[in-house]
């Protein structure tokens, strides 16, 4: 065996229940340690996928997500807590997974996946798990996997129902074989528009993780050419078979604009950063006679542990309470690390506030 991938005594103890399985054993655990898996999306589906793959000992996990944690995510995205609101999902998830299993490598990719970067990014992984929530990303990831010859584990959720399948496995059917064309705009609303049962992504994501491990280990019957449909209200599982279409396996280039193909709006460019102020400059300002609105956008539980005065307006409530602030008096916004305060400062500036600053590095430097 390769000495660089040998299991340590601590790893043997951690994965002992895997080692007891004849179908897995030490050879299988080595396969998992050597595996490189990219998880596209660290939201509702991505959280359970990441947790179980990390716990299983998948050696390299890529975390692709350019979004930040929102309070509305906490109902189903179980890697995150109230204190994480406003922070980048990929960063928070990596911190939690590193604490869960220190024997794995975690790579964060805080970017928007596009036709310009998809091939280069996916090329560094053996297997891709699609936990995205929009059709443009699903078609893009599928096409990139077809071009690169990577297997793709797919999952999707809708209110009380979920879907799981495996595409491009050993030259099997692709996502386009199942869905040649995207639905018309408005036919498939997002979770943000219609809601989703909180436990559903946990169930579907766990099934995705199981398929990923089966592929890595070469075990069982992979869901290639089969779509597993989960109905939580009736607690029924239905399998629908579909065939490969030769035309969908001949892709040699990515489409130039997947958002346009799916009738979706292109992702918004990140807003310009708000001006920042250092902790020393803020302290001097607080001791002067110059007017100041000091705004804390953390959660009440964080504020109770430590605060530096001013107003408490959690980021999730800020947009609906702007009338409580004066647009004419300078505002300094702070949070724990400077991430949420940047978002809040950008919001204030976009709503007509004349002078707004974000406390650089948050309370960490104060």
C-alpha positions in Angstrom: 0.0 0.0 0.0 1.1 3.6 -0.6 2.8 4.8 2.6 1.4 8.3 2.1 -2.2 7.0 2.4 -1.5 4.5 5.2 -4.0 4.6 8.0 -2.7 5.8 11.4 -3.7 4.2 14.6 -6.1 7.0 15.3 -7.7 6.6 11.9 -8.1 2.9 12.4 -9.9 3.5 15.6 -12.1 6.2 14.1 -13.1 4.1 11.1 -13.2 0.8 13.0 -16.9 0.2 12.1 -16.0 0.5 8.4 -13.0 -1.8 8.8 -15.3 -4.5 10.3 -17.4 -4.6 7.1 -15.9 -7.2 4.7 -17.2 -5.1 1.8 -15.2 -2.1 3.0 -12.3 -3.1 5.2 -8.9 -1.5 5.0 -8.8 -1.5 1.2 -12.1 0.4 1.0 -11.1 2.9 3.7 -7.9 3.6 1.7 -10.1 4.2 -1.4 -12.1 6.8 0.6 -8.9 8.4 2.0 -7.6 8.7 -1.6 -10.9 10.0 -3.0 -11.3 13.7 -4.1 -15.0 14.8 -4.0 -16.3 18.2 -5.0 -19.6 19.2 -3.4 -21.4 21.9 -5.4 -23.5 23.9 -3.0 -23.1 24.0 0.8 -26.8 24.6 1.5 -29.6 22.2 2.5 -28.4 19.2 0.5 -24.7 20.1 0.8 -24.7 20.1 4.6 -25.6 16.4 5.1 -23.5 15.3 2.1 -20.5 17.1 3.6 -21.0 15.8 7.1 -21.3 12.2 6.1 -18.5 12.2 3.6 -16.3 13.9 6.1 -17.2 11.5 8.8 -16.7 8.5 6.5 -13.1 9.6 5.8 -13.2 10.9 2.3 -9.7 12.3 2.0 -10.3 15.5 0.1 -13.5 17.4 0.0 -14.1 20.5 -2.1 -16.7 23.0 -0.8 -18.1 25.2 -3.6 -20.4 28.0 -2.6 -20.3 31.8 -2.9 -23.2 32.5 -0.6 -23.3 33.6 3.0 -25.4 32.1 5.9 -28.8 33.6 6.2 -31.1 33.2 9.2 -33.7 31.6 7.0 -31.2 28.8 6.2 -31.0 27.6 9.8 -34.3 25.7 9.5 -32.7 23.0 7.3 -28.9 23.7 6.8 -27.8 22.0 9.9 -24.0 22.8 9.7 -24.8 26.4 10.7 -25.8 28.2 13.8 -27.2 31.6 14.6 -23.7 33.0 15.3 -22.7 32.1 11.7 -25.3 34.3 10.0 -23.6 36.6 7.5 -20.4 34.5 7.2 -19.5 32.6 4.0 -21.0 29.1 3.9 -17.9 27.4 2.5 -15.7 28.9 5.2 -18.1 28.0 8.1 -18.7 24.5 6.8 -14.9 23.9 6.5 -14.4 25.0 10.1 -17.2 22.7 11.3 -16.0 19.7 9.2 -12.4 20.2 10.3 -13.4 20.0 13.9 -15.5 16.9 13.0 -12.6 15.1 11.3 -9.1 16.5 11.4 -7.7 13.7 9.2 -9.2 15.1 5.9 -8.3 17.9 3.6 -10.9 20.6 3.0 -10.7 23.0 0.0 -13.0 26.0 -0.1 -14.1 27.5 -3.4 -15.9 30.8 -2.8 -16.9 31.6 -6.3 -19.7 31.5 -8.8 -19.4 28.5 -11.0 -19.4 29.4 -14.7 -18.5 28.1 -18.1 -15.2 30.0 -17.8 -14.0 28.2 -14.6 -16.0 24.9 -14.4 -13.7 22.6 -16.3 -10.5 23.7 -14.5 -12.2 23.4 -11.1 -13.9 20.0 -11.7 -10.7 18.5 -13.2 -9.1 18.4 -9.8 -11.7 16.0 -8.4 -12.7 12.3 -9.0 -16.4 12.7 -8.3 -18.9 15.6 -8.2 -22.0 15.8 -5.9 -24.5 18.4 -7.2 -26.3 20.0 -4.3 -27.2 23.2 -6.2 -30.6 24.8 -6.2 -30.9 26.1 -9.8 -31.2 24.7 -13.3 -28.4 26.7 -14.8 -25.8 25.2 -12.4 -27.2 21.7 -12.8 -26.8 21.8 -16.6 -23.4 23.4 -16.3 -22.1 20.8 -13.8 -23.6 18.0 -15.9 -22.0 19.2 -19.1 -18.6 19.7 -17.4 -18.7 16.2 -16.0 -19.6 14.7 -19.4 -16.6 16.5 -21.0 -14.2 15.5 -18.2 -15.6 12.0 -17.7 -16.5 12.5 -14.1 -19.4 10.7 -12.3 -22.1 13.0 -10.9 -24.4 12.4 -8.0 -27.5 14.5 -8.3 -30.1 15.6 -5.7 -33.0 18.0 -5.8 -35.8 18.9 -3.4 -39.3 20.5 -3.9 -41.6 21.2 -0.9 -42.1 17.6 0.4 -40.5 15.6 -2.4 -36.9 14.9 -3.4 -35.0 13.2 -6.2 -31.7 11.4 -6.4 -29.8 9.9 -9.3 -26.3 9.3 -10.6 -25.3 10.7 -14.0 -22.3 9.9 -16.3 -21.4 6.8 -14.4 -19.4 4.4 -16.6 -20.8 6.1 -19.7 -24.3 5.9 -18.4 -27.1 8.4 -18.9 -26.6 12.1 -18.1 -28.8 14.8 -16.6 -29.8 15.8 -20.1 -31.0 12.3 -20.9 -33.5 12.7 -18.1 -34.2 16.4 -18.6 -33.3 17.4 -22.2 -34.7 20.9 -21.7 -35.1 23.1 -18.6 -38.6 23.9 -17.4 -40.1 27.2 -18.6 -39.5 30.1 -16.3 -41.9 30.0 -13.4 -42.8 26.3 -13.7 -40.3 25.2 -11.0 -40.2 27.9 -8.2 -37.4 27.9 -5.7 -37.5 27.0 -2.0 -37.4 30.7 -1.2 -40.7 31.1 -3.1 -42.6 28.0 -2.0 -40.8 26.7 1.0 -39.4 23.2 1.9 -39.9 20.8 4.8 -36.8 21.2 6.9 -35.9 17.5 7.2 -36.2 16.8 3.5 -32.8 17.9 2.4 -31.3 15.9 5.2 -33.0 12.7 3.8 -32.1 13.4 0.2 -28.5 14.6 1.0 -27.9 11.4 3.0 -29.0 9.3 0.0 -26.6 11.4 -2.2 -23.7 10.7 0.3 -24.5 7.0 0.2 -24.3 7.0 -3.6 -21.0 8.8 -3.5 -19.5 6.3 -1.1 -20.8 3.4 -3.3 -19.1 4.9 -6.3 -15.8 5.4 -4.4 -15.9 1.8 -3.0 -17.3 0.1 -6.1 -20.2 -1.4 -4.1 -23.8 -2.2 -4.8 -26.0 -1.0 -7.6 -25.4 2.6 -8.3 -28.5 4.8 -9.2 -27.3 5.2 -12.8 -30.2 5.2 -15.3 -32.6 5.3 -12.3 -34.3 8.3 -10.7 -35.2 7.7 -7.0 -38.2 9.9 -6.1 -38.9 10.4 -2.4 -42.4 11.5 -1.1 -42.2 12.3 2.6 -45.9 13.0 3.0 -46.8 9.4 1.9 -43.4 8.1 2.9 -43.0 6.4 -0.4 -39.9 5.7 -2.5 -40.4 5.2 -6.3 -37.7 4.4 -8.8 -38.1 5.6 -12.4 -35.8 4.1 -15.1 -34.5 6.2 -18.0 -32.1 5.5 -20.9 -29.0 7.1 -22.2 -29.4 9.3 -25.3 -26.3 9.2 -27.5 -26.7 12.8 -28.5 -26.3 13.8 -24.9 -23.0 12.0 -24.5 -21.2 13.8 -27.3 -20.7 17.2 -25.7 -17.3 18.7 -26.5 -17.8 22.2 -25.2 -19.8 24.1 -22.5 -22.6 26.4 -23.5 -21.7 30.1 -23.4 -24.6 31.2 -21.2 -26.4 28.6 -19.0 -28.6 31.2 -17.3 -30.0 32.3 -20.6 -30.5 28.7 -21.7 -32.6 28.1 -18.5 -34.4 31.4 -18.7 -32.8 32.5 -15.4 -31.4 35.9 -14.5 -27.6 36.0 -14.5 -26.1 36.0 -10.9 -25.7 39.5 -9.6 -22.2 40.9 -9.3 -20.9 41.3 -5.8 -21.6 44.9 -4.6 -18.6 47.2 -4.0 -17.2 47.0 -0.5 -18.3 49.7 1.9 -15.7 51.9 3.5 -14.0 50.4 6.6 -12.9 51.9 9.9 -10.3 50.6 12.3 -11.0 49.8 15.9 -8.6 52.6 17.1 -10.3 55.1 14.9 -13.8 54.1 16.1 -12.6 54.4 19.8 -11.3 57.9 19.1 -14.6 58.8 17.4 -16.6 57.4 20.4 -14.7 59.7 22.7 -15.2 62.8 20.5 -18.3 65.0 20.2 -18.8 64.0 16.6 -22.3 62.5 16.0 -22.3 58.7 15.5 -24.8 55.9 15.1 -23.1 52.6 16.2 -25.0 49.6 14.9 -24.5 46.0 16.0 -25.9 43.6 13.4 -25.1 40.4 15.4 -27.7 38.2 17.1 -29.1 38.9 20.6 -27.2 35.9 22.0 -23.9 37.3 20.7 -24.7 40.8 22.0 -25.5 39.4 25.4 -22.0 37.9 25.7 -20.2 41.1 24.7 -21.1 44.5 23.3 -19.6 47.9 22.8 -22.7 50.0 23.0 -24.9 51.3 20.3 -28.0 49.8 18.7 -28.7 46.1 18.2 -30.3 45.4 14.8 -29.6 41.8 13.7 -28.7 41.6 10.0 -31.8 39.6 9.2 -34.1 42.3 10.5 -32.2 45.3 9.2 -33.9 45.8 5.9 -37.3 46.1 7.6 -36.2 48.5 10.3 -34.2 51.1 8.4 -36.6 53.9 9.5 -35.2 53.6 13.0 -32.0 55.1 11.8 -31.1 58.5 10.5 -29.8 58.8 6.9 -28.0 62.0 7.8 -26.0 60.9 10.8 -22.8 58.8 10.1 -23.2 55.0 10.8 -20.5 52.6 11.9 -21.7 48.9 11.6 -20.0 46.1 13.4 -20.4 42.3 13.9 -18.0 39.6 15.2 -15.6 39.4 12.2 -16.6 42.2 9.7 -18.5 40.0 7.2 -22.0 40.8 8.3 -21.2 44.4 8.9 -20.0 44.7 5.3 -23.3 43.4 4.1 -25.2 45.7 6.3 -23.1 48.7 5.3 -23.7 48.0 1.6 -27.4 47.8 2.3 -27.5 51.1 4.1 -25.5 52.8 1.3 -27.9 51.4 -1.3 -30.8 52.9 0.6 -29.6 56.5 0.7 -27.5 56.6 3.9 -24.8 59.2 3.3 -21.9 58.1 5.5 -21.5 54.4 6.4 -18.5 52.4 7.7 -17.9 48.8 8.5 -15.7 48.0 11.5 -12.7 46.2 10.0 -12.4 42.7 11.4 -15.3 43.3 13.8 -15.0 42.8 17.5 -11.9 40.6 16.9 -9.8 43.8 16.8 -11.7 46.0 19.2 
